Amino acid sequence: MEQLKQLELPPKPVEPDPSECCNRGCERCVYFYYEEAVQRWEEKVARLQSSSCAAE
């Protein structure tokens, strides 16, 4: 667990403010983009963590 503290992870995407959504049910809502960004972030963090563990 100590090694994860030393691993520099990218910042997690910031959730959109509720005022950024127009509430019209847009196909590509700001929350859709946020969820995509979180998924990419989680994948990147997992890759970094696994490569960090493999390097030891």
Secondary structure, DSSP 8 states (H G I E B T S, - for coil): -HHHHHS----------GGG--SS--TT-HHHHHHHHHHHHHHHHHHHHHHHHHH-
